[in-house]
C-alpha cells in the first residue's frame, strides 16, 4: 500500500465512524429539543470536549497558527495560552453554571430567546437571530478554507471537491443525529485531537528543520528578535489574543454548550477538562505555527493559509502520521461546522420560522425544518468559502460582529440586575457598529488605511481583531453607562423574577 493510499484509508475509516455515530443516534433526535440541546443531560467530559472541538478547528491550526507564527515568531504562543486561560477556564467559571441554570429554568434553547426572556423584547430576539445566522456564515466558510488548504497540499485534491466532501460529512452529522450525535462525535474527536496534537508536536520538533526542542527554541528566538516587532505589531498580537479568547464569551455556538449540561457537578468537571484540552490543542497548535520561519525564509505561495500545510509536507512525516494529522484536522473542522450549523439553523427555526411561518408544527416537524435550514446554511458557507478572503479575516469579521454585539449584554445579565433594556440595546447596537468597518472596507473600500498617534496600522480591512476588541469594550461601557442614566423601565415581572431567582437559588 503506497503512502497516498494509506492516508486515504485512514481518512475513510474516520469518516465511516462518524457517519455510523450519526446513524445510530438518529432515533434520539426527533424533537426540536433533542435536535437543539440533546435533552439537557450531558456530562462534563462530553460538554467540555464538545466546547473545545467547537472552539478549535482547522481555522486555528491552519489560518491563525500559521498567520500569527509568521508575523510574531515565538510570541505566537500567546493566543494559545489566552485561549486556555480566558477562553476556557475563566469562561466556564464565570458563565457556565449560571447559563445552565437560567436556560434550564426558563426553557431557553437559543441566545435570541435568552435576550427575549431577560429583556421582554421580541424585537431584540429578532435582531440577535439575524446577526447570528448571517455572521456565522463567514466563520463556517473559514473552516472550509482551513481544511481544504491542507488537503490540496498533502493529498493533491481539488479544493472544490474537498469542500464538498466536508460539507456532506457535516450534513450527515447534523441532519441525521443533531445535538446528540454531534456531542458523541465531539467526544471521540476531542480524544483524537489531543492525541493527534501531541504526536504532531513531537514529530515537528524532531524534524531536521527544527532540530529538537532546545535547538528549535533557540533558533526561533533569534528569528523572533530579527522581526523587530514594534508597537503596531504588539497591538495586533494582543488584539488577536483577546478576540480569540474573550470573544468566545459572546459566541452562541460556544454558549450553547452550557445549555445541555446535567448539573453543577458536571460543570466543575467540564471546567477542568476544557482548560486541559485548550492548553494541549490550542497551545500546541500555535506553538507549531510559531516555528514556521524555521522552515521558510519567504512566504509560501498562497500566503499564510498555506504555511502549516507546507510545513507538514516538508517535515518528512510518515504516511500513517500524515493520515492521523488529516483526521485530526477533519475532526476539528467537522465538529466546529456541526456546532455552528446546529446553532444557526436551530436559532432561525425556533425564533422565526416556527412562530411566524409554521406555528402549528409539532416538535418533530420543526426539527425537520431545522434540518432543511442546516442544508441551506452549509451551502451558503460553501459559496462564501470560494471567495479569496483569507481564513483569519473571515473569522475575525464573524467573531468581531457577533461578540461585539452580544458578549456584554449576555455576560452582564447573568450578574447585574440593573442592566435594563436601553442599556442592552445600546451595548448591542454600539458593538455591532464598531465592529463593522473592516467588513465594509473589505467589500467596498480595500485601500482605506488607519493611522493613529503617529502609528501606521495598515489597511482597515485587515484589522478585524482590532475592531472586534474595540467593539467588545465599547459594548461593555455602553451597557453600564446607558443603564445607569436611562429611566427605570417596566420589566416582565414573571420572567425577570424567574431569571434571577434561578441564579440565586443555584
TORVO-170885 format. One line per 5 residues: number of its first residue (from 0); their letters; for each residue y, z, x of N, C-alpha, C. Coordinates in steps of 0.1 Angstrom, whole numbers. Layout:
REM residues N
NUM> A> Y:Z:X:Y:Z:X:Y:Z:X; ...
This chain:
REM residues 506
0> XXXXX> -12:0:8:0:0:0:12:0:9; 21:-10:7:33:-11:16:43:-1:11; 54:1:19:64:11:16:71:10:3; 75:-3:0:82:-5:-13:73:-2:-25; 60:-6:-24:51:-3:-35:50:12:-37
5> XXXXX> 49:20:-25:48:34:-26:60:40:-33; 72:36:-30:84:41:-36:83:38:-51; 80:26:-55:79:22:-69:69:30:-77; 58:33:-71:47:41:-77:52:55:-80; 59:61:-70:64:74:-71:74:75:-82
10> XXXXX> 83:65:-83:93:65:-94:86:63:-107; 77:54:-108:70:51:-121:62:63:-126; 56:71:-117:49:84:-121:59:93:-128; 71:95:-121:81:103:-127:86:99:-141; 89:86:-142:93:81:-155:83:83:-166
15> XXXXX> 70:80:-163:59:82:-172:59:97:-177; 61:106:-167:60:120:-170:71:124:-180; 83:119:-177:95:123:-186:93:117:-200; 88:105:-200:86:99:-214:75:107:-221; 65:111:-214:55:119:-220:60:132:-226
20> XXXXX> 69:139:-219:75:151:-224:83:148:-237; 90:137:-237:98:133:-249:89:131:-261; 78:124:-259:69:121:-270:63:133:-275; 59:142:-267:52:155:-271:62:163:-279; 75:163:-275:85:171:-282:91:165:-294
25> XXXXX> 87:153:-298:93:146:-309:92:153:-322; 81:160:-325:80:168:-337:89:180:-338; 94:185:-326:102:196:-326:117:193:-327; 120:180:-330:134:176:-330:137:169:-343; 133:175:-355:135:168:-367:149:170:-373
30> XXXXX> 153:183:-374:166:186:-380:178:184:-370; 190:185:-375:202:184:-367:203:196:-358; 199:208:-363:200:220:-354:190:219:-343; 178:214:-345:168:211:-335:173:201:-324; 179:190:-329:185:180:-320:196:185:-312
35> XXXXX> 205:193:-318:217:197:-310:215:210:-302; 209:220:-307:208:233:-299:194:238:-298; 184:231:-302:170:234:-300:165:248:-306; 171:252:-317:166:264:-323:172:277:-317; 180:276:-307:187:288:-301:177:298:-296
40> XXXXX> 166:293:-289:156:302:-284:153:300:-269; 162:294:-262:159:290:-248:160:302:-239; 151:302:-229:151:313:-219:161:311:-208; 163:321:-199:173:320:-189:170:309:-178; 157:308:-174:154:298:-164:157:284:-170
45> XXXXX> 152:281:-182:153:268:-187:168:264:-189; 176:274:-195:190:272:-197:198:269:-184; 195:278:-174:201:277:-161:198:263:-154; 186:259:-154:182:247:-148:188:235:-156; 188:236:-169:194:226:-177:209:225:-174
50> XXXXX> 216:236:-173:230:237:-169:232:230:-155; 224:233:-146:225:228:-132:222:213:-132; 212:208:-139:209:194:-138:219:186:-146; 226:192:-156:237:185:-163:249:185:-154; 251:195:-145:262:196:-136:261:186:-125
55> XXXXX> 249:185:-119:248:177:-106:239:165:-109; 245:153:-107:238:141:-109:240:132:-96; 237:119:-97:240:110:-86:255:109:-83; 263:113:-93:278:113:-91:281:122:-80; 275:134:-80:278:144:-69:271:139:-56
60> XXXXX> 258:136:-57:250:132:-45:256:120:-38; 260:110:-46:264:97:-40:279:96:-39; 286:97:-51:301:95:-51:309:105:-44; 307:118:-49:315:129:-43:311:133:-29; 298:135:-27:294:139:-13:298:129:-3
65> XXXXX> 296:116:-6:300:105:3:315:104:5; 322:104:-6:337:103:-5:343:114:2; 340:127:-2:346:138:5:341:140:19; 329:137:22:324:137:36:331:128:45; 334:116:40:341:106:48:356:110:50
70> XXXXX> 362:115:40:376:119:41:379:132:49; 370:142:47:373:155:52:363:161:62; 352:153:65:343:158:75:336:170:71; 335:180:79:327:192:76:334:200:65; 347:199:63:354:205:52:348:201:38
75> XXXXX> 340:191:38:335:186:25:324:195:19; 320:205:27:310:215:21:317:224:11; 331:225:12:338:235:3:336:232:-12; 336:219:-17:333:217:-31:319:223:-35; 309:221:-26:296:227:-30:296:242:-31
80> XXXXX> 303:249:-22:304:263:-23:312:267:-36; 323:260:-39:331:262:-51:322:260:-63; 314:250:-63:306:247:-75:296:259:-78; 291:265:-67:282:276:-69:289:289:-73; 300:292:-67:307:305:-70:315:304:-83
85> XXXXX> 324:294:-84:333:292:-95:326:285:-107; 320:274:-104:314:266:-115:301:271:-120; 294:280:-113:282:285:-118:282:301:-120; 284:308:-109:283:323:-110:294:328:-120; 307:325:-117:318:330:-125:318:324:-139
90> XXXXX> 314:312:-140:313:306:-154:304:313:-163; 292:316:-157:282:323:-165:286:338:-168; 292:344:-158:296:358:-160:307:359:-171; 317:350:-170:328:351:-179:326:345:-193; 318:334:-194:318:326:-206:304:327:-214
95> XXXXX> 293:328:-206:280:325:-213:277:334:-225; 277:348:-223:273:356:-234:282:356:-245; 295:357:-243:305:356:-254:304:343:-262; 302:332:-255:300:319:-262:287:320:-270; 276:325:-264:263:326:-271:264:334:-284
100> XXXXX> 271:345:-283:272:354:-295:280:348:-306; 292:342:-302:301:337:-312:295:324:-319; 289:316:-311:283:303:-317:271:306:-326; 263:316:-322:252:320:-330:256:327:-343; 266:336:-342:271:343:-354:278:334:-364
105> XXXXX> 285:325:-359:293:316:-368:286:302:-370; 273:301:-365:265:289:-366:273:276:-361; 279:278:-350:287:267:-343:277:259:-334; 278:246:-336:269:237:-328:277:228:-319; 290:228:-319:298:219:-310:311:226:-307
110> XXXXX> 318:220:-297:331:225:-293:342:223:-304; 342:211:-310:352:210:-321:350:220:-332; 337:224:-336:335:234:-346:340:248:-341; 339:250:-328:344:263:-322:359:264:-325; 367:254:-322:381:254:-324:385:255:-339
115> XXXXX> 377:248:-348:380:248:-362:378:262:-367; 367:269:-363:364:282:-368:374:293:-363; 378:291:-350:387:301:-344:401:300:-350; 406:287:-351:420:285:-355:422:279:-369; 411:279:-377:411:274:-391:419:261:-391
120> XXXXX> 415:251:-383:422:239:-382:413:227:-382; 410:220:-393:402:208:-393:408:197:-384; 421:196:-383:428:186:-375:425:188:-360; 425:201:-356:422:204:-342:407:200:-339; 398:202:-349:384:198:-347:384:183:-345
125> XXXXX> 391:175:-353:391:160:-352:396:156:-338; 407:162:-334:413:159:-321:403:161:-310; 397:173:-310:387:176:-300:375:166:-300; 371:163:-312:359:154:-313:362:140:-307; 374:135:-310:378:121:-305:379:122:-289
130> XXXXX> 386:132:-284:388:133:-270:374:134:-263; 365:143:-268:352:145:-262:344:132:-262; 343:125:-273:335:113:-274:340:102:-265; 353:100:-266:359:89:-258:359:91:-243; 362:103:-239:364:105:-224:351:110:-218
135> XXXXX> 340:112:-225:327:114:-219:321:101:-215; 326:90:-221:320:77:-218:322:73:-203; 334:75:-197:336:71:-183:328:81:-174; 326:93:-178:317:102:-170:303:97:-170; 298:94:-182:285:88:-183:283:75:-175
140> XXXXX> 294:67:-175:293:55:-167:293:57:-152; 299:68:-148:299:71:-133:285:75:-129; 277:81:-138:264:85:-134:255:72:-132; 257:62:-141:250:49:-138:254:43:-125; 266:43:-122:271:37:-109:265:44:-97
145> XXXXX> 264:57:-98:259:65:-87:245:62:-84; 237:61:-94:223:58:-92:220:43:-88; 227:34:-94:225:20:-91:228:17:-76; 238:23:-70:241:21:-56:230:24:-47; 223:35:-51:211:39:-43:200:29:-44
150> XXXXX> 197:25:-57:186:16:-59:188:3:-53; 201:-2:-53:204:-15:-48:202:-15:-33; 205:-4:-26:203:-3:-12:189:-1:-7; 182:9:-14:169:13:-10:158:4:-15; 160:-1:-27:149:-9:-34:153:-24:-35
155> XXXXX> 165:-27:-31:170:-41:-32:168:-46:-46; 172:-37:-56:171:-41:-70:184:-45:-75; 184:-55:-84:197:-59:-90:203:-47:-98; 216:-44:-96:222:-33:-102:222:-33:-117; 223:-45:-123:223:-46:-137:209:-41:-142
160> XXXXX> 199:-46:-136:185:-43:-140:183:-28:-139; 188:-22:-128:187:-8:-126:194:0:-137; 206:-4:-141:213:3:-151:206:3:-164; 200:-8:-167:192:-10:-180:180:-1:-180; 173:1:-169:162:10:-168:166:24:-170
165> XXXXX> 177:28:-164:182:42:-165:186:45:-180; 192:35:-186:197:36:-200:185:38:-209; 174:30:-207:162:31:-215:155:45:-214; 154:50:-201:148:63:-199:156:74:-206; 169:73:-204:178:83:-211:176:83:-226
170> XXXXX> 176:71:-231:175:69:-246:162:75:-251; 151:73:-243:138:78:-248:138:94:-248; 144:100:-238:145:115:-238:153:119:-250; 165:113:-252:174:118:-263:169:114:-277; 165:102:-279:162:97:-292:149:103:-297
175> XXXXX> 139:104:-288:126:110:-293:126:125:-293; 131:131:-282:130:146:-281:142:154:-284; 154:149:-283:166:157:-285:167:168:-275; 173:179:-279:176:190:-271:164:197:-265; 153:198:-273:141:205:-268:135:197:-257
180> XXXXX> 134:184:-258:128:175:-248:137:175:-235; 150:174:-238:159:175:-226:158:188:-219; 156:199:-226:156:212:-219:143:213:-211; 132:209:-216:119:209:-209:119:199:-197; 125:187:-200:126:178:-189:135:183:-178
185> XXXXX> 146:189:-182:155:195:-172:149:206:-163; 140:214:-169:133:224:-162:125:218:-151; 117:208:-154:109:201:-144:118:194:-134; 128:187:-139:137:180:-130:145:189:-121; 149:201:-126:155:211:-117:147:215:-106
190> XXXXX> 134:218:-108:125:221:-97:124:210:-87; 123:198:-92:122:186:-84:135:185:-75; 146:187:-81:159:186:-74:160:197:-63; 156:209:-65:156:219:-55:147:215:-43; 135:212:-46:126:208:-35:130:195:-28
195> XXXXX> 135:185:-36:140:173:-30:152:175:-21; 161:183:-25:173:185:-16:169:192:-3; 161:202:-4:156:209:8:149:200:18; 140:192:12:133:182:21:143:172:27; 153:168:18:163:158:23:172:163:34
200> XXXXX> 176:176:32:184:182:43:177:182:56; 164:187:55:156:188:68:155:174:74; 152:164:66:150:150:71:162:145:77; 174:146:71:186:141:76:190:148:89; 189:161:89:193:169:101:184:165:113
205> XXXXX> 171:162:111:162:158:122:163:144:126; 170:135:119:171:121:123:179:120:135; 177:108:142:184:107:156:199:106:155; 204:102:144:219:101:142:225:115:143; 218:125:137:223:139:137:218:147:149
210> XXXXX> 205:145:152:200:152:164:198:167:163; 195:172:151:192:186:149:204:193:144; 202:205:139:213:212:132:224:216:142; 221:222:153:231:227:163:239:215:168; 232:205:172:239:193:178:247:186:167
215> XXXXX> 242:185:155:249:178:144:261:185:140; 261:199:139:273:206:136:284:205:146; 279:205:159:289:204:170:296:190:169; 288:180:167:293:166:166:302:164:154; 298:169:143:307:167:131:319:175:132
220> XXXXX> 319:187:139:332:194:141:342:186:149; 337:180:159:345:171:167:351:159:159; 342:153:151:347:142:142:357:147:132; 355:159:127:365:165:117:378:168:123; 378:173:136:391:176:143:398:163:145
225> XXXXX> 390:152:148:396:139:151:403:133:139; 399:137:127:406:132:115:420:137:114; 423:149:120:437:154:120:442:155:105; 435:163:97:439:164:83:452:171:82; 461:166:74:474:172:71:475:178:58
230> XXXXX> 486:182:54:488:189:41:484:180:29; 486:167:29:482:158:18:467:159:17; 460:158:28:445:158:27:440:171:23; 446:182:27:441:195:23:444:198:8; 455:193:3:458:195:-11:447:187:-19
235> XXXXX> 444:175:-15:435:167:-22:421:173:-21; 417:179:-10:404:186:-9:403:197:-19; 413:206:-19:413:218:-28:414:213:-42; 421:202:-45:421:197:-59:407:193:-63; 399:187:-54:385:183:-57:377:196:-59
240> XXXXX> 379:206:-51:371:219:-52:374:225:-66; 386:226:-70:390:232:-83:385:224:-95; 387:211:-94:384:202:-105:369:202:-108; 361:202:-97:346:201:-99:340:215:-101; 348:226:-99:343:239:-101:348:246:-114
245> XXXXX> 362:248:-114:368:254:-126:368:244:-137; 368:231:-134:368:221:-145:356:222:-154; 344:227:-149:332:228:-157:334:238:-169; 344:247:-168:346:257:-178:351:251:-191; 356:239:-191:361:232:-203:353:220:-207
250> XXXXX> 341:218:-201:334:206:-204:323:209:-215; 324:202:-226:315:206:-237:300:205:-234; 296:195:-226:282:194:-222:277:206:-214; 286:213:-207:282:225:-199:282:237:-208; 293:239:-216:294:250:-225:282:250:-235
255> XXXXX> 278:238:-239:267:236:-249:255:243:-244; 253:245:-231:240:251:-226:240:266:-230; 251:272:-233:252:286:-236:247:288:-251; 249:278:-259:247:280:-274:232:283:-277; 223:278:-269:209:279:-273:201:290:-265
260> XXXXX> 208:299:-258:202:310:-250:197:321:-260; 185:326:-257:179:335:-267:187:349:-268; 190:355:-257:197:368:-258:204:371:-245; 210:383:-244:218:387:-232:210:388:-220; 198:393:-221:188:394:-210:186:381:-203
265> XXXXX> 184:371:-212:182:357:-206:195:352:-200; 207:356:-205:220:352:-199:220:357:-185; 217:370:-183:217:376:-170:208:369:-160; 196:365:-165:186:358:-157:192:344:-153; 198:338:-163:203:324:-161:215:324:-151
270> XXXXX> 223:335:-151:234:336:-142:229:335:-127; 218:343:-124:213:343:-111:207:329:-107; 199:324:-116:192:311:-114:202:300:-112; 212:299:-121:222:288:-120:230:289:-107; 233:301:-102:240:302:-89:232:298:-78
275> XXXXX> 219:302:-77:210:298:-67:208:283:-67; 206:278:-78:204:263:-80:216:256:-74; 228:260:-78:240:253:-73:242:254:-58; 239:266:-52:240:268:-38:231:258:-30; 219:256:-35:210:247:-29:213:233:-31
280> XXXXX> 215:229:-44:217:215:-47:231:210:-43; 241:217:-48:255:212:-45:258:215:-30; 255:227:-25:258:229:-11:251:219:-2; 238:217:-5:230:207:3:235:193:1; 239:189:-11:244:175:-13:257:173:-6
285> XXXXX> 266:182:-7:279:180:0:277:181:16; 268:189:20:265:190:34:260:177:40; 251:171:33:246:157:37:258:147:38; 266:147:28:278:138:28:287:141:39; 289:154:43:298:157:54:293:151:68
290> XXXXX> 281:147:68:276:141:81:277:126:82; 284:120:72:285:105:71:291:99:84; 301:106:90:307:100:102:299:100:114; 287:107:114:278:107:125:269:94:124; 269:88:112:262:75:110:270:63:112
295> XXXXX> 283:64:108:292:52:108:306:55:113; 311:46:121:324:47:126:334:40:117; 330:30:109:338:23:100:331:24:86; 339:24:75:334:25:62:325:13:59; 314:16:53:304:5:50:309:-4:39
300> XXXXX> 303:-15:38:306:-25:27:303:-19:14; 313:-20:5:311:-14:-9:319:-1:-10; 323:5:1:332:17:0:323:29:1; 330:40:-3:324:54:-1:312:55:-11; 311:48:-22:300:49:-31:287:45:-24
305> XXXXX> 288:37:-13:275:32:-6:273:39:7; 280:50:10:278:57:23:265:64:23; 262:73:13:250:80:13:238:71:12; 238:61:2:226:53:2:223:46:15; 233:42:22:231:35:35:226:46:46
310> XXXXX> 231:58:45:227:69:54:212:71:52; 207:71:39:193:73:37:185:62:42; 190:50:41:183:38:46:182:38:61; 192:43:68:193:42:82:186:55:89; 183:65:81:178:77:87:163:77:90
315> XXXXX> 156:66:87:142:65:91:133:73:83; 136:76:70:128:84:62:115:76:58; 104:83:56:91:76:53:93:71:38; 84:62:35:84:56:22:81:66:11; 72:76:14:70:87:4:82:95:2
320> XXXXX> 89:99:13:101:107:12:112:99:5; 113:86:7:123:78:0:120:78:-15; 107:78:-18:103:78:-32:107:92:-38; 106:103:-31:109:116:-35:125:117:-37; 132:111:-28:147:111:-29:151:103:-41
325> XXXXX> 145:92:-44:149:84:-56:145:92:-69; 134:99:-69:130:107:-80:140:118:-82; 145:124:-71:155:134:-71:168:129:-78; 172:118:-74:185:112:-79:183:107:-93; 172:101:-96:169:97:-110:168:109:-119
330> XXXXX> 161:120:-115:160:132:-123:174:138:-125; 182:139:-115:195:144:-117:204:136:-126; 202:123:-125:211:114:-133:206:114:-148; 193:113:-150:188:112:-164:191:125:-171; 190:136:-164:193:149:-171:207:150:-175
335> XXXXX> 216:145:-166:230:146:-169:234:136:-180; 228:124:-180:231:114:-190:226:120:-204; 214:126:-204:209:132:-216:218:142:-222; 223:151:-213:232:162:-218:245:156:-223; 251:147:-216:263:141:-221:261:134:-234
340> XXXXX> 250:126:-235:248:118:-247:245:127:-259; 237:138:-257:234:147:-268:247:153:-273; 256:158:-263:268:164:-267:277:155:-274; 279:143:-269:288:133:-275:284:129:-289; 271:125:-290:266:120:-303:265:131:-314
345> XXXXX> 260:142:-310:259:153:-320:273:158:-324; 283:157:-315:296:161:-319:302:152:-329; 301:139:-327:307:130:-336:299:129:-349; 286:132:-349:278:132:-361:281:144:-370; 281:156:-364:283:168:-371:297:170:-376
350> XXXXX> 307:165:-368:321:168:-371:328:156:-378; 322:145:-379:329:134:-386:320:126:-395; 309:120:-390:300:112:-398:294:119:-410; 288:131:-407:282:139:-418:292:143:-428; 303:150:-425:312:155:-436:320:144:-442
355> XXXXX> 323:133:-435:332:123:-440:325:111:-446; 314:107:-441:307:94:-445:294:97:-453; 286:106:-447:273:109:-454:272:124:-457; 280:129:-466:280:143:-469:267:148:-476; 259:139:-482:247:143:-489:234:142:-480
360> XXXXX> 236:138:-468:224:137:-459:219:150:-455; 206:152:-455:200:164:-451:199:164:-436; 193:175:-430:193:177:-415:185:166:-408; 174:161:-414:166:151:-408:173:138:-407; 179:134:-418:187:121:-418:199:122:-409
365> XXXXX> 205:133:-409:217:135:-400:213:134:-385; 201:139:-382:196:138:-368:194:124:-364; 189:116:-374:187:101:-371:200:94:-369; 210:98:-377:223:92:-374:228:95:-360; 226:107:-356:230:111:-342:222:103:-332
370> XXXXX> 210:100:-335:202:91:-325:208:77:-324; 212:72:-336:218:59:-335:231:59:-327; 239:69:-329:252:71:-322:249:72:-307; 238:79:-304:234:80:-290:232:66:-283; 226:57:-291:224:44:-286:237:37:-283
375> XXXXX> 246:38:-293:260:32:-291:267:38:-279; 266:51:-277:273:58:-266:267:53:-253; 254:52:-252:248:47:-239:252:32:-236; 252:24:-247:256:10:-245:271:9:-240; 280:17:-246:294:17:-242:295:22:-227
380> XXXXX> 287:32:-224:287:37:-210:283:26:-200; 273:19:-204:268:8:-196:278:-3:-193; 286:-6:-204:296:-16:-203:307:-11:-193; 312:2:-194:322:7:-185:317:8:-171; 304:10:-169:298:12:-156:298:-2:-148
385> XXXXX> 300:-13:-156:300:-26:-149:314:-29:-144; 324:-20:-146:337:-22:-140:337:-19:-125; 349:-22:-118:349:-20:-104:356:-7:-100; 356:3:-110:362:16:-107:352:25:-99; 357:31:-88:348:40:-80:343:51:-88
390> XXXXX> 331:56:-84:325:68:-91:334:80:-92; 340:83:-81:349:95:-80:360:94:-90; 366:82:-91:378:81:-100:374:82:-115; 362:76:-119:358:76:-133:355:91:-137; 348:98:-128:345:112:-131:358:121:-132
395> XXXXX> 367:119:-123:379:127:-123:388:124:-135; 388:112:-140:395:109:-152:389:116:-164; 376:116:-165:369:123:-176:371:138:-175; 368:144:-164:369:158:-163:383:163:-164; 393:156:-159:407:160:-159:412:161:-174
400> XXXXX> 409:150:-181:414:150:-195:407:160:-204; 394:161:-203:386:170:-212:389:184:-208; 388:188:-195:390:202:-191:405:205:-193; 414:196:-189:428:199:-191:432:202:-205; 425:196:-214:428:198:-229:421:211:-234
405> XXXXX> 409:214:-230:402:224:-238:398:237:-230; 398:236:-217:394:248:-209:402:261:-213; 416:259:-213:424:271:-216:422:277:-230; 424:269:-241:422:274:-254:408:280:-257; 398:274:-251:384:278:-253:382:292:-246
410> XXXXX> 385:292:-233:382:305:-225:391:316:-229; 404:313:-232:413:324:-236:409:329:-250; 404:321:-258:400:325:-272:389:336:-271; 381:335:-261:370:345:-260:374:359:-257; 387:360:-252:391:373:-247:405:378:-253
415> XXXXX> 413:369:-258:426:373:-262:428:370:-277; 429:380:-285:431:378:-300:444:372:-304; 454:374:-295:467:369:-299:470:354:-296; 460:348:-291:462:333:-290:462:327:-304; 473:321:-308:474:315:-321:473:300:-321
420> XXXXX> 474:295:-333:472:280:-334:482:272:-327; 495:277:-327:506:270:-320:503:270:-305; 498:281:-299:495:282:-285:484:273:-281; 473:273:-290:462:265:-287:465:250:-287; 473:246:-297:478:232:-298:486:228:-286
425> XXXXX> 495:237:-282:504:234:-270:495:233:-258; 485:241:-256:476:240:-244:469:227:-244; 463:223:-256:455:211:-257:464:199:-254; 475:197:-261:483:185:-260:490:185:-246; 494:196:-242:501:197:-228:491:193:-217
430> XXXXX> 479:198:-218:469:195:-208:465:180:-208; 463:175:-221:459:161:-223:470:152:-217; 483:154:-219:493:146:-215:494:146:-199; 493:158:-194:495:159:-179:483:152:-172; 472:152:-177:460:146:-171:460:131:-172
435> XXXXX> 468:125:-181:468:110:-184:473:101:-173; 483:104:-165:489:94:-156:480:86:-147; 469:92:-141:460:84:-133:453:73:-141; 449:77:-153:442:67:-162:452:56:-166; 464:59:-169:474:49:-173:477:40:-161
440> XXXXX> 479:46:-150:482:38:-138:470:29:-134; 458:34:-136:446:26:-133:445:13:-142; 449:15:-155:449:4:-165:460:-5:-164; 472:0:-161:484:-8:-163:494:-9:-151; 492:0:-141:502:1:-130:496:5:-117
445> XXXXX> 487:-3:-112:480:1:-100:488:4:-88; 500:-1:-87:508:0:-75:517:13:-75; 517:21:-85:526:32:-86:521:43:-76; 530:48:-68:527:59:-58:535:71:-62; 531:82:-55:537:95:-57:542:101:-44
450> XXXXX> 554:105:-43:560:111:-31:568:124:-35; 563:135:-30:570:148:-33:572:156:-21; 583:163:-20:586:172:-8:584:165:5; 587:152:6:585:145:18:571:141:21; 562:144:12:547:140:14:544:128:6
455> XXXXX> 537:119:12:532:107:5:518:109:0; 516:110:-13:503:113:-18:495:100:-22; 501:89:-20:494:76:-22:495:72:-37; 485:64:-41:485:58:-54:481:69:-65; 489:69:-76:487:78:-87:473:76:-93
460> XXXXX> 468:64:-93:455:61:-100:444:67:-92; 446:71:-79:436:77:-71:437:93:-71; 446:98:-79:449:112:-79:444:119:-92; 432:115:-96:426:122:-108:424:137:-106; 419:141:-95:417:155:-92:430:163:-92
465> XXXXX> 440:158:-86:453:165:-86:458:167:-100; 458:157:-108:464:158:-121:455:166:-130; 442:166:-128:432:175:-135:436:189:-133; 438:193:-120:441:207:-117:455:211:-123; 464:202:-122:477:205:-128:476:206:-143
470> XXXXX> 468:198:-149:466:199:-164:460:212:-168; 451:217:-161:444:230:-164:455:241:-163; 463:241:-152:473:251:-150:483:251:-161; 488:239:-164:499:238:-175:493:242:-188; 481:239:-191:475:243:-204:474:258:-205
475> XXXXX> 470:264:-194:468:279:-195:482:286:-197; 492:281:-190:506:286:-192:511:284:-206; 509:272:-211:514:269:-225:507:278:-235; 494:280:-234:487:288:-243:493:302:-244; 496:308:-233:501:322:-233:516:322:-238
480> XXXXX> 524:313:-232:538:313:-235:541:310:-250; 535:299:-254:538:295:-268:533:305:-278; 521:311:-275:515:321:-284:525:333:-285; 531:336:-273:539:348:-273:552:346:-281; 557:334:-281:570:331:-288:569:325:-302
485> XXXXX> 557:320:-305:555:315:-318:555:326:-329; 559:323:-341:558:333:-351:543:336:-354; 541:348:-359:527:352:-362:522:343:-374; 511:337:-372:506:328:-382:494:334:-390; 493:330:-402:482:335:-410:469:329:-405
490> XXXXX> 459:338:-404:446:334:-399:436:333:-410; 426:325:-408:415:326:-418:408:339:-416; 411:348:-424:406:362:-422:391:363:-419; 383:356:-428:369:358:-427:364:353:-413; 368:341:-409:363:335:-396:369:343:-384
495> XXXXX> 382:346:-385:388:353:-374:381:367:-372; 379:374:-382:372:387:-381:358:386:-376; 351:376:-381:337:373:-377:337:369:-362; 347:361:-358:347:357:-344:348:368:-334; 357:378:-337:359:389:-327:349:400:-330
500> XXXXX> 345:402:-342:336:413:-345:322:410:-338; 319:398:-337:307:394:-330:308:397:-315; 319:394:-309:321:396:-295:321:411:-292; 328:419:-300:330:433:-298:317:441:-300; 308:435:-308:295:442:-311:284:437:-301
505> X> 287:428:-292:276:422:-284:270:433:-274
